[in-house]
Amino acid sequence: MIDERPTDEHLDAVLEALPTAGPQPDTFEAIWARRDPAPEEAPPPSRPRWAQAWAAGCALCAAAVVFLVVDPALPASGRADGKGAWALPGGGAIVTDEGAALRFQTDWRGATEVEQQRGRAFYRAPPGRDFSVHTPAGDVHSTGTSFAVEVADMSSQGLLNKRDAVVGAVFAGLAAMAVVTVYEGGVRLVPEEGAALECSAGETATLAPTGARAGTPKDAGDEQTRALKKQVRTLEEQLKGFMLAEANGTSPLVEQNQRLQQQVAELSRQLEAESEMRAGQEGHAFAFPEGLPDAYRGDALRQLFTNKLQQSGLEGDIEAVDCSEFPCIVYGKAMMEGDDRSSLDKAFREMNNLIANEFDPERHHYNTSVWGGIDEGPQGKKQKNIFGFAIYPKDSVADGDMTAMKRRLRYRNTQYADQFLQE
């Protein structure tokens, strides 16, 4: 995300760091291409002596009855403590992020076992070969697919990211939790307790020792909020009934009333704590300033961005202008045919400069978010950028409110990105 007027250097940095948006056929290849191999990364291990002897013996048997082919790259093993990348026999691969810790072993049959203790790792399982990832939260089994596993240490409040901080209470008491995202094929999640869960391409699931469920930790937090509110309403209704009965002298329920009051107070406390955590993450909405010119509102912004998109020679359109709160955010899609992103990036920078030239940078704040990806349709492959622009006068927000404004813009863009990635 870029604050203030984005320069070419800023845009270059953002564009070069773009991940592939959504589950695409080349998602893992993009991750593999961007890998930063660890210093200790080495080619697949050499053929062990016992494998040489085995192959020699099998060669002798071939003349008589049958023969056995042993992959010279098997077995293979390795470990990660931070960022790294490994190619596995049979076309598989592992890429780890900073903070990840795991070790893996591929046996002579080509079956791979991974023990992932923490952090995030991306996997591509060789087709037709067993591939399992064991985490403190449970196991993930796959055959011929690509997926990601992120393990969070709940005991040290190591939640997956700041946006998921609001769901800590939902998983209280758990030692670990893992979020599994499937890019291709399918995986099977097996918790220590409860039923296994099948997860297909484009889906995300949360794995904990007590069970597996579809969706992210945030989904679980929203569900927990609804359940708590429903429980509070039920208890309040019961409490009113008991208090009415006691006031009429028809039932001695003082002790039971006290217990209900304590339960209601505790649930209300949990809801208040959750509301505070959400407010800290999501920020608060800003009202439109009085007398704000139409140039900063929906119709004018849509027309401006549509014209600049066409002037830049880009395909695409403006998909939405969110003016539900201040400032308006323009969301759109810019595309260009071919495998090379450089032409798209150049035209996208030109569009950004054309838009910025319409507003004095000395008097305006600029906020730009970009998500990159690939469209593959009947007409061939197209590189694309999904973007969000917000432009507003500097004097429309007090200096003391700028931190809150940036937090709110990040949250709004994240909400849009989540919806875009699910489509």
WOMODA-V173400 format. One record per residue. N is the residue number from 0. RES is the residue in three letters. SS is DSSP state (alpha for helix, beta for strand, coil for the rest). PSI is psi in whole degrees, 0 to 359 (NA if undefined). D_LAST is the distance of its C-alpha to the last C-alpha in Angstrom with 1 decimal. Layout:
# WOMODA-V173400
N;RES;SS;PSI;D_LAST, N;RES;SS;PSI;D_LAST
This chain:
# WOMODA-V173400
0;MET;coil;137;22.1, 1;ILE;beta;127;25.1, 2;ASP;beta;155;27.5, 3;GLU;coil;184;30.2, 4;ARG;coil;123;30.3, 5;PRO;coil;127;28.3, 6;THR;coil;170;30.7, 7;ASP;alpha;321;30.2, 8;GLU;alpha;319;30.9, 9;HIS;alpha;313;28.3, 10;LEU;alpha;323;25.6, 11;ASP;alpha;316;26.8, 12;ALA;alpha;319;26.4, 13;VAL;alpha;315;22.9, 14;LEU;alpha;321;21.8, 15;GLU;alpha;334;23.7, 16;ALA;coil;5;22.0, 17;LEU;coil;131;18.4, 18;PRO;coil;161;16.4, 19;THR;beta;130;14.0, 20;ALA;coil;125;10.4, 21;GLY;coil;171;8.2, 22;PRO;coil;102;9.9, 23;GLN;coil;157;11.8, 24;PRO;coil;332;15.1, 25;ASP;coil;21;17.2, 26;THR;alpha;311;15.7, 27;PHE;alpha;324;18.9, 28;GLU;alpha;322;21.0, 29;ALA;alpha;318;19.8, 30;ILE;alpha;316;20.7, 31;TRP;alpha;321;24.0, 32;ALA;alpha;330;24.8, 33;ARG;coil;5;24.5, 34;ARG;coil;154;26.6, 35;ASP;coil;87;29.8, 36;PRO;coil;138;32.2, 37;ALA;coil;154;34.5, 38;PRO;coil;327;38.2, 39;GLU;coil;359;39.1, 40;GLU;coil;134;36.5, 41;ALA;coil;166;38.6, 42;PRO;coil;164;38.3, 43;PRO;coil;143;38.1, 44;PRO;coil;151;41.4, 45;SER;coil;165;44.4, 46;ARG;coil;122;45.6, 47;PRO;coil;161;47.6, 48;ARG;alpha;321;51.2, 49;TRP;alpha;329;50.7, 50;ALA;alpha;325;48.0, 51;GLN;alpha;317;50.5, 52;ALA;alpha;318;53.2, 53;TRP;alpha;314;50.9, 54;ALA;alpha;322;50.0, 55;ALA;alpha;317;53.6, 56;GLY;alpha;319;54.6, 57;CYS;alpha;326;52.0, 58;ALA;alpha;323;53.3, 59;LEU;alpha;320;56.8, 60;CYS;alpha;338;55.6, 61;ALA;alpha;325;53.8, 62;ALA;coil;334;57.2, 63;ALA;coil;303;58.2, 64;VAL;coil;291;55.4, 65;VAL;coil;174;51.7, 66;PHE;coil;156;49.9, 67;LEU;coil;129;47.0, 68;VAL;coil;126;44.6, 69;VAL;coil;122;43.7, 70;ASP;coil;122;41.0, 71;PRO;coil;344;42.9, 72;ALA;coil;356;40.0, 73;LEU;coil;150;40.1, 74;PRO;coil;171;40.4, 75;ALA;beta;152;38.3, 76;SER;beta;165;37.6, 77;GLY;beta;174;36.7, 78;ARG;beta;155;35.6, 79;ALA;beta;139;33.5, 80;ASP;beta;72;34.4, 81;GLY;coil;208;32.0, 82;LYS;coil;138;30.1, 83;GLY;beta;177;30.7, 84;ALA;beta;141;29.6, 85;TRP;beta;135;31.2, 86;ALA;beta;133;31.1, 87;LEU;coil;154;31.8, 88;PRO;alpha;144;33.9, 89;GLY;alpha;6;32.1, 90;GLY;alpha;5;29.2, 91;GLY;coil;169;27.7, 92;ALA;beta;157;27.1, 93;ILE;beta;133;26.8, 94;VAL;beta;129;25.7, 95;THR;beta;148;26.6, 96;ASP;coil;172;26.0, 97;GLU;coil;139;28.8, 98;GLY;coil;356;30.0, 99;ALA;coil;150;29.1, 100;ALA;beta;123;31.9, 101;LEU;beta;167;32.1, 102;ARG;beta;151;34.3, 103;PHE;beta;158;33.8, 104;GLN;beta;125;36.2, 105;THR;beta;120;35.8, 106;ASP;coil;182;38.7, 107;TRP;coil;341;40.6, 108;ARG;coil;349;38.4, 109;GLY;coil;2;35.3, 110;ALA;coil;135;33.8, 111;THR;beta;133;32.3, 112;GLU;beta;127;32.7, 113;VAL;beta;135;31.1, 114;GLU;beta;106;32.3, 115;GLN;beta;115;29.9, 116;GLN;beta;324;31.5, 117;ARG;beta;171;29.2, 118;GLY;beta;190;26.6, 119;ARG;beta;138;23.6, 120;ALA;beta;146;23.8, 121;PHE;beta;137;21.7, 122;TYR;beta;144;22.9, 123;ARG;beta;114;23.0, 124;ALA;coil;134;25.1, 125;PRO;coil;136;27.5, 126;PRO;coil;135;26.9, 127;GLY;coil;6;29.3, 128;ARG;coil;144;30.6, 129;ASP;beta;139;30.3, 130;PHE;beta;118;28.4, 131;SER;beta;140;28.5, 132;VAL;beta;120;27.7, 133;HIS;beta;125;30.0, 134;THR;beta;165;29.2, 135;PRO;coil;342;31.2, 136;ALA;coil;347;28.4, 137;GLY;beta;190;28.5, 138;ASP;beta;151;27.8, 139;VAL;beta;121;24.8, 140;HIS;beta;137;25.8, 141;SER;beta;151;24.1, 142;THR;beta;107;25.4, 143;GLY;coil;67;23.9, 144;THR;coil;175;20.5, 145;SER;beta;138;19.1, 146;PHE;beta;169;18.1, 147;ALA;beta;145;18.9, 148;VAL;beta;128;21.2, 149;GLU;beta;120;22.1, 150;VAL;beta;127;25.3, 151;ALA;beta;137;26.5, 152;ASP;beta;98;30.2, 153;MET;alpha;332;30.2, 154;SER;alpha;334;34.0, 155;SER;alpha;21;34.0, 156;GLN;coil;32;31.1, 157;GLY;coil;63;29.0, 158;LEU;coil;163;25.6, 159;LEU;coil;322;22.6, 160;ASN;coil;173;22.2, 161;LYS;alpha;328;23.4, 162;ARG;alpha;333;20.4, 163;ASP;alpha;6;21.2, 164;ALA;alpha;334;24.8, 165;VAL;alpha;347;24.7, 166;VAL;alpha;12;24.2, 167;GLY;alpha;321;27.4, 168;ALA;alpha;332;29.4, 169;VAL;alpha;324;27.1, 170;PHE;alpha;24;28.0, 171;ALA;coil;137;31.6, 172;GLY;coil;351;34.1, 173;LEU;coil;141;31.7, 174;ALA;coil;328;32.8, 175;ALA;beta;162;29.5, 176;MET;beta;146;25.8, 177;ALA;beta;142;23.2, 178;VAL;beta;126;19.4, 179;VAL;beta;125;18.1, 180;THR;beta;126;14.8, 181;VAL;beta;125;14.7, 182;TYR;beta;319;13.7, 183;GLU;beta;152;15.6, 184;GLY;coil;222;17.7, 185;GLY;beta;158;18.3, 186;VAL;beta;166;20.5, 187;ARG;beta;121;22.8, 188;LEU;beta;128;23.4, 189;VAL;beta;102;27.0, 190;PRO;coil;169;28.2, 191;GLU;coil;326;31.9, 192;GLU;coil;152;31.9, 193;GLY;coil;178;29.9, 194;ALA;coil;154;28.0, 195;ALA;coil;160;25.8, 196;LEU;beta;129;22.1, 197;GLU;beta;136;20.1, 198;CYS;beta;125;16.8, 199;SER;beta;175;14.8, 200;ALA;coil;135;12.6, 201;GLY;coil;359;9.3, 202;GLU;coil;157;11.1, 203;THR;beta;142;13.2, 204;ALA;beta;154;16.6, 205;THR;beta;130;19.7, 206;LEU;beta;128;23.1, 207;ALA;beta;161;26.4, 208;PRO;coil;332;29.9, 209;THR;coil;357;29.9, 210;GLY;beta;168;26.7, 211;ALA;beta;143;23.1, 212;ARG;beta;149;20.2, 213;ALA;beta;148;16.5, 214;GLY;coil;176;14.5, 215;THR;coil;170;15.8, 216;PRO;alpha;328;19.2, 217;LYS;alpha;321;17.9, 218;ASP;alpha;318;16.7, 219;ALA;alpha;323;20.2, 220;GLY;alpha;319;21.7, 221;ASP;alpha;318;20.2, 222;GLU;alpha;319;21.5, 223;GLN;alpha;320;24.8, 224;THR;alpha;314;25.2, 225;ARG;alpha;320;24.9, 226;ALA;alpha;319;27.3, 227;LEU;alpha;317;29.8, 228;LYS;alpha;319;29.8, 229;LYS;alpha;320;30.5, 230;GLN;alpha;321;33.2, 231;VAL;alpha;314;34.8, 232;ARG;alpha;318;35.0, 233;THR;alpha;315;36.6, 234;LEU;alpha;322;39.1, 235;GLU;alpha;320;40.0, 236;GLU;alpha;317;40.8, 237;GLN;alpha;317;42.9, 238;LEU;alpha;318;44.7, 239;LYS;alpha;319;45.6, 240;GLY;alpha;316;47.0, 241;PHE;alpha;320;49.1, 242;MET;alpha;322;50.4, 243;LEU;alpha;317;51.5, 244;ALA;alpha;319;53.3, 245;GLU;alpha;320;55.0, 246;ALA;alpha;328;56.1, 247;ASN;coil;358;57.7, 248;GLY;coil;21;59.5, 249;THR;coil;347;58.1, 250;SER;coil;128;56.4, 251;PRO;coil;87;57.1, 252;LEU;coil;29;53.5, 253;VAL;alpha;312;54.0, 254;GLU;alpha;317;52.8, 255;GLN;alpha;324;49.8, 256;ASN;alpha;318;48.9, 257;GLN;alpha;318;49.1, 258;ARG;alpha;318;46.8, 259;LEU;alpha;321;44.2, 260;GLN;alpha;320;44.6, 261;GLN;alpha;319;44.0, 262;GLN;alpha;317;40.8, 263;VAL;alpha;318;39.6, 264;ALA;alpha;319;40.6, 265;GLU;alpha;316;38.8, 266;LEU;alpha;321;35.5, 267;SER;alpha;322;35.8, 268;ARG;alpha;318;36.4, 269;GLN;alpha;318;33.2, 270;LEU;alpha;320;31.2, 271;GLU;alpha;318;33.0, 272;ALA;alpha;319;32.3, 273;GLU;alpha;321;28.6, 274;SER;alpha;320;28.5, 275;GLU;alpha;319;30.4, 276;MET;alpha;320;28.1, 277;ARG;alpha;318;25.0, 278;ALA;alpha;322;27.1, 279;GLY;alpha;329;28.0, 280;GLN;alpha;317;24.4, 281;GLU;alpha;341;22.7, 282;GLY;coil;193;25.8, 283;HIS;coil;154;26.9, 284;ALA;coil;146;25.9, 285;PHE;beta;137;28.3, 286;ALA;coil;154;29.9, 287;PHE;coil;133;30.4, 288;PRO;coil;148;34.0, 289;GLU;coil;139;36.5, 290;GLY;coil;16;37.3, 291;LEU;coil;127;34.2, 292;PRO;coil;156;34.3, 293;ASP;alpha;341;31.8, 294;ALA;alpha;340;30.9, 295;TYR;alpha;15;28.6, 296;ARG;coil;177;26.9, 297;GLY;alpha;300;24.0, 298;ASP;alpha;316;25.6, 299;ALA;alpha;319;27.6, 300;LEU;alpha;318;24.9, 301;ARG;alpha;316;22.5, 302;GLN;alpha;318;25.5, 303;LEU;alpha;310;26.5, 304;PHE;alpha;326;23.3, 305;THR;alpha;316;22.9, 306;ASN;alpha;315;26.4, 307;LYS;alpha;327;26.1, 308;LEU;alpha;316;23.0, 309;GLN;alpha;319;25.2, 310;GLN;alpha;333;28.3, 311;SER;coil;355;26.7, 312;GLY;coil;22;26.0, 313;LEU;coil;145;22.3, 314;GLU;beta;162;19.8, 315;GLY;beta;187;16.9, 316;ASP;beta;173;16.9, 317;ILE;beta;116;16.7, 318;GLU;beta;330;13.5, 319;ALA;beta;151;15.0, 320;VAL;beta;107;18.3, 321;ASP;beta;102;18.3, 322;CYS;coil;28;22.0, 323;SER;coil;340;21.8, 324;GLU;coil;170;24.1, 325;PHE;beta;138;26.1, 326;PRO;coil;167;25.3, 327;CYS;coil;144;22.7, 328;ILE;beta;127;19.8, 329;VAL;beta;122;18.6, 330;TYR;beta;133;15.0, 331;GLY;beta;181;14.6, 332;LYS;beta;130;13.9, 333;ALA;beta;131;16.9, 334;MET;beta;159;17.3, 335;MET;beta;139;20.3, 336;GLU;beta;153;21.2, 337;GLY;coil;173;22.6, 338;ASP;coil;343;22.4, 339;ASP;coil;124;24.2, 340;ARG;alpha;347;22.4, 341;SER;alpha;321;25.8, 342;SER;alpha;319;25.9, 343;LEU;alpha;316;22.5, 344;ASP;alpha;320;23.6, 345;LYS;alpha;314;26.9, 346;ALA;alpha;325;25.5, 347;PHE;alpha;320;23.1, 348;ARG;alpha;321;26.1, 349;GLU;alpha;317;28.1, 350;MET;alpha;318;25.6, 351;ASN;alpha;318;25.7, 352;ASN;alpha;321;29.5, 353;LEU;alpha;320;29.8, 354;ILE;alpha;315;27.9, 355;ALA;alpha;329;30.0, 356;ASN;coil;343;33.2, 357;GLU;coil;348;32.7, 358;PHE;coil;132;33.2, 359;ASP;coil;117;36.1, 360;PRO;coil;340;34.9, 361;GLU;coil;342;38.0, 362;ARG;coil;8;36.8, 363;HIS;beta;150;33.0, 364;HIS;beta;140;30.4, 365;TYR;beta;138;27.3, 366;ASN;beta;119;24.1, 367;THR;beta;131;21.6, 368;SER;beta;139;18.3, 369;VAL;beta;135;16.7, 370;TRP;beta;129;13.8, 371;GLY;beta;158;14.4, 372;GLY;beta;191;12.9, 373;ILE;beta;134;13.6, 374;ASP;beta;131;12.6, 375;GLU;beta;114;14.6, 376;GLY;beta;190;15.5, 377;PRO;coil;333;18.8, 378;GLN;coil;0;20.3, 379;GLY;beta;190;19.9, 380;LYS;beta;138;18.3, 381;LYS;beta;132;17.3, 382;GLN;beta;144;17.2, 383;LYS;beta;153;14.9, 384;ASN;beta;124;15.1, 385;ILE;beta;126;12.8, 386;PHE;beta;158;15.5, 387;GLY;beta;125;16.9, 388;PHE;beta;137;20.6, 389;ALA;beta;127;23.0, 390;ILE;beta;128;26.7, 391;TYR;beta;152;29.4, 392;PRO;beta;143;33.2, 393;LYS;alpha;327;34.7, 394;ASP;alpha;1;37.2, 395;SER;alpha;349;34.5, 396;VAL;coil;128;33.9, 397;ALA;coil;149;36.8, 398;ASP;alpha;323;37.2, 399;GLY;alpha;346;37.2, 400;ASP;alpha;1;33.7, 401;MET;alpha;322;32.0, 402;THR;alpha;317;30.9, 403;ALA;alpha;323;29.3, 404;MET;alpha;315;27.6, 405;LYS;alpha;319;26.1, 406;ARG;alpha;318;24.9, 407;ARG;alpha;320;23.3, 408;LEU;alpha;321;21.6, 409;ARG;alpha;317;20.2, 410;TYR;alpha;315;18.9, 411;ARG;alpha;318;17.3, 412;ASN;alpha;324;15.6, 413;THR;alpha;319;14.5, 414;GLN;alpha;317;12.9, 415;TYR;alpha;318;11.0, 416;ALA;alpha;318;10.0, 417;ASP;alpha;316;8.9, 418;GLN;alpha;320;6.5, 419;PHE;alpha;316;5.4, 420;LEU;alpha;338;5.6, 421;GLN;alpha;344;3.8, 422;GLU;coil;NA;0.0
